[in-house]
Amino acid sequence: MNNFLSRFSPVIFVCLLLTILIFSSCHAWFAKDETKKDLAPPQQREWLKQIALCDCLKHAFPKEDCIKNDVSFSILAEFTDFRQHNTYQLIDSLAKLAVKNIEPAQPADYEGKKPYMLGCIDFYHSKSLDSLIKVIEKRNRGSKK
């Protein structure tokens, strides 16, 4: 093996290495667009669930500046490929309903205050949100054909 490598001059070796790196990076660059289009549904589903959590918190704390100024929804919306069929409005409506249905805490120590964050976390893990996301995925698959 040493004889084989010693036959190559360092310049040829560097050129060969650079060529391999360029071809592998070009492949990754072209594959990037394909990955976004055909992203595995679990990742898309996770992003939609995170959008739902953002919407829930937005409705739970509408006057909080940290919520009003947060750009998480916009960032997540850029990742997802569900801009059709009123996807974000459907998720927002379900989140608004989830916040409305949060019950006040029962122990008297909490003075009837609502556990909004826990309610939003429950909403994130809810079967109703999972069901809505499945409907959205089916609609999205149908519109791509």
Secondary structure, 3 states (H helix, E strand, C coil): CHHHHHHCCHHHHHHHHHHHHHHHHHHHHHHHHHHHHCCCHHHHHHHHHHHHHHHHHHHHCCCCHHHHCCCHHHHHHHHCCCCCCCHHHHHHHHHHHHHHCCCCCCCHHHCCCCCHHHHHHHHHCCHHHHHHHHHHHHHHHHHHC
